[in-house]
Amino acid sequence: MPNVDESDYVSEKMSVAIGCLCGEGSFKQRLENATISALGVLKNSDLTGELAGDLKYILDWTNRNMDNGVIQREPGEFERRKIVEKMLHVLTETAKRQVERQ
């Protein structure tokens, strides 16, 4: 099980990132905001297990495709769905862990 503080931190940042994706503007603009506001501070090592793979996918995509806060290659429809799906999975699972600890 990952460090409790790391899991909580990832949950908080993923919540901010998803909030950005729900905002106004194009998907590209919203993903840029999500990365600048939250995803950019996360590291692959912040989670372990299945969630680590999801986090790695998200962070690897943004690291490969962003430069100075601007997306250089916009994700296709499949990539968009996969990014959002993985973000939601990380958020729901880390939030469940928080609830289970209470």
Secondary structure, DSSP 8 states (H G I E B T S, - for coil): ---HHHHHHHHHHHHHHHHHHTSSS-HHHHHHHHHHHTGGG--GGG--HHHHHHHHHHHHHHHHHEETTEESS---HHHHHHHHHHHHHHHHHHHHHHHHH-
